[in-house]
Amino acid sequence: MERNELIAKLKDEHCFWSYDEQTVKDVPDDILIEKTMIYLDLPEIDALFSLFPFKKVKGVWLQHLVPQGDYLYTLNRFFAWYYFHAKRPDQYVKSMATRHFNKMFA
């Protein structure tokens, strides 16, 4: 799957409703990864790992999704377990969120 296919699927989900045809092609990688992880299904999320380095996908997850706390808690637990192989997903997500907030306010 290519980047353009992910963008098209996200447009079908109305994620980029405010973008025109020219600017939607210039969506930053971190936004594309974040929106894919939130709004699309497993095959598209799996495609992220072939389009981008593992470290980049995990970094976007830690920076954009984990800090959303209870809103995405179940989804984040799944990602921690399934994609990032955390042995204790609950504790991992909570500790990563705490680490993120400590860095923000340090």
C-alpha positions in Angstrom: 0.0 0.0 0.0 1.3 3.5 -0.9 1.0 6.8 0.9 -1.5 8.0 -1.7 -3.8 5.0 -1.0 -3.7 5.8 2.8 -4.6 9.5 2.1 -7.5 8.4 -0.2 -8.8 6.1 2.5 -8.5 8.8 5.1 -10.4 11.2 2.8 -13.1 8.6 2.5 -13.4 8.7 6.3 -13.6 12.5 6.1 -10.4 13.0 8.0 -9.1 15.6 5.6 -12.3 17.5 4.9 -10.6 20.8 5.3 -7.8 20.1 2.8 -8.0 20.9 -0.9 -6.7 18.5 -3.5 -3.3 20.1 -3.6 -2.6 20.4 0.1 -3.8 16.9 1.0 -0.8 15.5 -0.9 1.5 17.5 1.4 0.1 16.1 4.6 3.1 15.6 7.0 4.1 12.1 7.9 3.2 12.4 11.6 -0.3 13.5 10.8 -0.7 10.7 8.2 0.5 8.1 10.8 -1.7 9.5 13.6 -4.9 9.6 11.5 -4.2 6.1 10.1 -3.8 4.7 13.6 -7.0 6.3 14.8 -9.4 6.0 11.9 -8.3 3.1 9.7 -8.2 -0.7 10.1 -5.4 -3.2 10.7 -4.3 -3.7 7.1 -3.7 0.1 6.7 -2.0 0.3 10.1 0.2 -2.6 9.1 1.1 -0.7 5.9 2.5 2.1 8.0 5.3 -0.2 9.1 6.3 -0.8 5.5 6.1 2.9 4.5 7.9 4.3 7.6 10.6 3.1 10.0 9.3 1.3 13.1 10.9 4.0 15.3 9.0 6.8 13.5 5.6 5.0 13.8 6.2 4.3 17.5 7.4 7.9 18.1 4.2 9.3 16.5 2.1 7.0 18.6 3.9 8.1 21.8 3.8 11.8 21.0 0.2 12.0 19.5 -1.9 9.1 20.7 -0.7 8.1 24.1 -1.1 11.6 25.7 -4.8 11.5 24.8 -5.3 9.4 27.9 -8.8 7.9 28.5 -10.1 9.0 25.1 -7.9 6.5 23.3 -6.9 4.3 26.2 -8.3 1.0 24.9 -6.8 1.6 21.4 -3.4 2.5 23.0 -3.4 -0.7 25.1 -4.0 -2.7 21.9 -1.2 -0.9 20.1 1.2 -1.4 23.0 0.4 -5.1 23.1 0.0 -5.9 19.4 2.5 -3.6 17.6 5.0 -2.6 20.2 5.1 -6.0 22.2 4.7 -4.5 25.7 4.4 -7.3 28.2 2.1 -5.2 30.4 0.2 -2.9 28.1 -1.8 -1.1 30.8 1.3 -0.1 32.7 3.3 0.7 29.6 0.7 3.1 28.3 0.3 4.8 31.7 4.1 5.1 32.1 4.5 6.5 28.6 1.8 9.1 29.2 3.3 10.1 32.5 6.7 10.4 30.9 5.3 12.6 28.1 3.6 14.9 30.5 6.7 15.1 32.8 8.8 16.2 29.7 6.2 18.8 28.8 6.2 20.4 32.3 9.9 20.0 33.1 
